[in-house]
Amino acid sequence: MGHTRLRAVTAVAVDTALLLVCCGVAWQVAPLRQVIGCASSDVFLVVESWLNYRADASKRGCAFGAYLVASGGASAAGPLAQNVVPASPMLFVLVGMAFATAVLPVAVTRQPNPEVRPQAARPPSPCSSPPR
Protein backbone atom coordinates (compact mmCIF):
# COMPACT_ATOMS: atom_id res chain seq x y z
CA MET A 1 0.00 0.00 0.00
CA GLY A 2 1.42 3.38 -0.93
CA HIS A 3 2.00 6.19 1.51
CA THR A 4 -0.85 8.23 0.05
CA ARG A 5 -3.39 5.45 0.45
CA LEU A 6 -2.19 4.59 3.95
CA ARG A 7 -2.57 8.24 4.94
CA ALA A 8 -6.09 8.36 3.51
CA VAL A 9 -7.13 5.08 5.16
CA THR A 10 -5.86 6.10 8.58
CA ALA A 11 -7.51 9.51 8.30
CA VAL A 12 -10.83 7.82 7.53
CA ALA A 13 -10.35 5.50 10.53
CA VAL A 14 -9.67 8.46 12.81
CA ASP A 15 -12.61 10.45 11.47
CA THR A 16 -14.99 7.52 11.80
CA ALA A 17 -13.84 6.83 15.36
CA LEU A 18 -14.17 10.52 16.29
CA LEU A 19 -17.71 10.69 14.96
CA LEU A 20 -18.64 7.46 16.76
CA VAL A 21 -17.28 8.94 20.00
CA CYS A 22 -19.79 11.78 19.54
CA CYS A 23 -22.66 9.33 19.18
CA GLY A 24 -21.44 6.60 21.50
CA VAL A 25 -21.83 5.63 25.07
CA ALA A 26 -19.09 5.56 27.68
CA TRP A 27 -18.00 1.91 27.23
CA GLN A 28 -17.34 2.50 23.52
CA VAL A 29 -14.97 5.41 24.05
CA ALA A 30 -11.95 3.36 25.23
CA PRO A 31 -11.74 1.08 22.16
CA LEU A 32 -12.38 4.03 19.86
CA ARG A 33 -9.60 5.98 21.52
CA GLN A 34 -7.34 3.01 20.84
CA VAL A 35 -8.30 3.09 17.14
CA ILE A 36 -7.62 6.83 17.05
CA GLY A 37 -4.21 6.37 18.69
CA CYS A 38 -3.11 3.58 16.35
CA ALA A 39 -4.31 5.38 13.24
CA SER A 40 -2.70 8.63 14.36
CA SER A 41 0.64 6.90 14.82
CA ASP A 42 0.37 5.66 11.23
CA VAL A 43 -0.27 9.21 10.07
CA PHE A 44 2.84 10.45 11.88
CA LEU A 45 4.86 7.62 10.34
CA VAL A 46 3.73 8.56 6.82
CA VAL A 47 4.37 12.27 7.29
CA GLU A 48 7.84 11.67 8.71
CA SER A 49 8.75 9.30 5.89
CA TRP A 50 7.63 11.90 3.33
CA LEU A 51 9.72 14.56 5.06
CA ASN A 52 12.72 12.27 5.22
CA TYR A 53 12.38 11.38 1.53
CA ARG A 54 11.68 14.86 0.17
CA ALA A 55 13.92 17.10 2.31
CA ASP A 56 17.47 17.76 1.17
CA ALA A 57 20.11 16.40 3.51
CA SER A 58 21.24 19.97 4.23
CA LYS A 59 17.69 21.14 5.08
CA ARG A 60 16.32 17.98 6.70
CA GLY A 61 16.96 19.17 10.26
CA CYS A 62 15.11 22.44 9.65
CA ALA A 63 12.19 20.60 8.02
CA PHE A 64 11.87 18.14 10.91
CA GLY A 65 12.27 20.96 13.42
CA ALA A 66 9.41 22.92 11.85
CA TYR A 67 7.31 19.74 11.69
CA LEU A 68 7.93 18.98 15.38
CA VAL A 69 7.15 22.56 16.43
CA ALA A 70 3.87 22.46 14.47
CA SER A 71 3.02 18.99 15.81
CA GLY A 72 3.86 19.90 19.40
CA GLY A 73 1.97 23.19 19.14
CA ALA A 74 -1.12 21.41 17.84
CA SER A 75 -0.84 18.81 20.60
CA ALA A 76 -0.72 21.59 23.19
CA ALA A 77 -3.52 23.60 21.58
CA GLY A 78 -6.04 20.73 21.85
CA PRO A 79 -6.17 20.54 25.65
CA LEU A 80 -5.98 24.34 25.90
CA ALA A 81 -8.95 24.68 23.56
CA GLN A 82 -11.04 22.60 25.95
CA ASN A 83 -10.62 25.37 28.53
CA VAL A 84 -11.68 28.07 26.07
CA VAL A 85 -14.51 26.42 24.14
CA PRO A 86 -17.46 24.94 26.04
CA ALA A 87 -17.52 21.14 25.97
CA SER A 88 -19.68 19.77 23.20
CA PRO A 89 -19.62 17.00 20.60
CA MET A 90 -18.87 19.72 18.04
CA LEU A 91 -15.22 19.65 19.20
CA PHE A 92 -14.93 16.06 17.96
CA VAL A 93 -16.47 17.05 14.64
CA LEU A 94 -14.03 19.95 14.27
CA VAL A 95 -11.06 17.71 15.03
CA GLY A 96 -12.32 15.17 12.49
CA MET A 97 -12.66 17.90 9.87
CA ALA A 98 -9.13 19.15 10.58
CA PHE A 99 -7.76 15.61 10.37
CA ALA A 100 -9.53 14.98 7.05
CA THR A 101 -8.31 18.30 5.66
CA ALA A 102 -4.74 17.39 6.57
CA VAL A 103 -4.93 14.50 4.08
CA LEU A 104 -5.47 16.80 1.12
CA PRO A 105 -1.86 17.92 0.45
CA VAL A 106 -0.62 14.32 0.34
CA ALA A 107 -3.65 13.05 -1.58
CA VAL A 108 -3.49 15.61 -4.40
CA THR A 109 0.28 15.69 -4.89
CA ARG A 110 1.73 14.56 -8.18
CA GLN A 111 4.99 13.60 -6.51
CA PRO A 112 5.81 9.89 -6.40
CA ASN A 113 5.59 7.97 -3.15
CA PRO A 114 8.81 7.58 -1.17
CA GLU A 115 10.78 4.50 -2.11
CA VAL A 116 10.48 1.57 0.23
CA ARG A 117 13.70 -0.39 0.12
CA PRO A 118 13.92 -3.80 1.75
CA GLN A 119 16.23 -3.88 4.74
CA ALA A 120 19.36 -5.93 4.54
CA ALA A 121 19.37 -9.03 6.71
CA ARG A 122 21.13 -8.38 9.97
CA PRO A 123 23.04 -10.95 11.94
CA PRO A 124 21.18 -12.16 15.03
CA SER A 125 21.80 -10.33 18.26
CA PRO A 126 23.81 -12.19 20.88
CA CYS A 127 20.99 -11.41 23.33
CA SER A 128 18.26 -12.96 21.19
CA SER A 129 17.08 -16.46 21.81
CA PRO A 130 17.61 -19.11 19.13
CA PRO A 131 14.63 -19.87 16.90
CA ARG A 132 12.46 -22.81 17.91
C-alpha positions in Angstrom: 0.0 0.0 0.0 1.4 3.4 -0.9 2.0 6.2 1.5 -0.9 8.2 0.0 -3.4 5.4 0.4 -2.2 4.6 4.0 -2.6 8.2 4.9 -6.1 8.4 3.5 -7.1 5.1 5.2 -5.9 6.1 8.6 -7.5 9.5 8.3 -10.8 7.8 7.5 -10.3 5.5 10.5 -9.7 8.5 12.8 -12.6 10.4 11.5 -15.0 7.5 11.8 -13.8 6.8 15.4 -14.2 10.5 16.3 -17.7 10.7 15.0 -18.6 7.5 16.8 -17.3 8.9 20.0 -19.8 11.8 19.5 -22.7 9.3 19.2 -21.4 6.6 21.5 -21.8 5.6 25.1 -19.1 5.6 27.7 -18.0 1.9 27.2 -17.3 2.5 23.5 -15.0 5.4 24.1 -12.0 3.4 25.2 -11.7 1.1 22.2 -12.4 4.0 19.9 -9.6 6.0 21.5 -7.3 3.0 20.8 -8.3 3.1 17.1 -7.6 6.8 17.1 -4.2 6.4 18.7 -3.1 3.6 16.3 -4.3 5.4 13.2 -2.7 8.6 14.4 0.6 6.9 14.8 0.4 5.7 11.2 -0.3 9.2 10.1 2.8 10.4 11.9 4.9 7.6 10.3 3.7 8.6 6.8 4.4 12.3 7.3 7.8 11.7 8.7 8.8 9.3 5.9 7.6 11.9 3.3 9.7 14.6 5.1 12.7 12.3 5.2 12.4 11.4 1.5 11.7 14.9 0.2 13.9 17.1 2.3 17.5 17.8 1.2 20.1 16.4 3.5 21.2 20.0 4.2 17.7 21.1 5.1 16.3 18.0 6.7 17.0 19.2 10.3 15.1 22.4 9.6 12.2 20.6 8.0 11.9 18.1 10.9 12.3 21.0 13.4 9.4 22.9 11.8 7.3 19.7 11.7 7.9 19.0 15.4 7.2 22.6 16.4 3.9 22.5 14.5 3.0 19.0 15.8 3.9 19.9 19.4 2.0 23.2 19.1 -1.1 21.4 17.8 -0.8 18.8 20.6 -0.7 21.6 23.2 -3.5 23.6 21.6 -6.0 20.7 21.8 -6.2 20.5 25.7 -6.0 24.3 25.9 -9.0 24.7 23.6 -11.0 22.6 26.0 -10.6 25.4 28.5 -11.7 28.1 26.1 -14.5 26.4 24.1 -17.5 24.9 26.0 -17.5 21.1 26.0 -19.7 19.8 23.2 -19.6 17.0 20.6 -18.9 19.7 18.0 -15.2 19.7 19.2 -14.9 16.1 18.0 -16.5 17.0 14.6 -14.0 20.0 14.3 -11.1 17.7 15.0 -12.3 15.2 12.5 -12.7 17.9 9.9 -9.1 19.1 10.6 -7.8 15.6 10.4 -9.5 15.0 7.0 -8.3 18.3 5.7 -4.7 17.4 6.6 -4.9 14.5 4.1 -5.5 16.8 1.1 -1.9 17.9 0.5 -0.6 14.3 0.3 -3.7 13.1 -1.6 -3.5 15.6 -4.4 0.3 15.7 -4.9 1.7 14.6 -8.2 5.0 13.6 -6.5 5.8 9.9 -6.4 5.6 8.0 -3.2 8.8 7.6 -1.2 10.8 4.5 -2.1 10.5 1.6 0.2 13.7 -0.4 0.1 13.9 -3.8 1.8 16.2 -3.9 4.7 19.4 -5.9 4.5 19.4 -9.0 6.7 21.1 -8.4 10.0 23.0 -11.0 11.9 21.2 -12.2 15.0 21.8 -10.3 18.3 23.8 -12.2 20.9 21.0 -11.4 23.3 18.3 -13.0 21.2 17.1 -16.5 21.8 17.6 -19.1 19.1 14.6 -19.9 16.9 12.5 -22.8 17.9 
